[in-house]
Amino acid sequence: MGKYSGADHTQEETDHRADQLNPNNDDYWESRGEDGRPDDWADQLDGD
């Protein structure tokens, strides 16, 4: 699998990927099996 290229995807796909990589976004947490962003999300990231 190569590098992600935004040129190969629609804007919607690119935005969705960005949301999944942003811990401030619900999609990040939902893609990791959570119901949404937890209230203590920043503390959970610091614990990694």
Secondary structure, DSSP 8 states (H G I E B T S, - for coil): -----GGGS-HHHHHHHHHHT-TTSHHHHHTTT-SS--TTHHHHHHT-
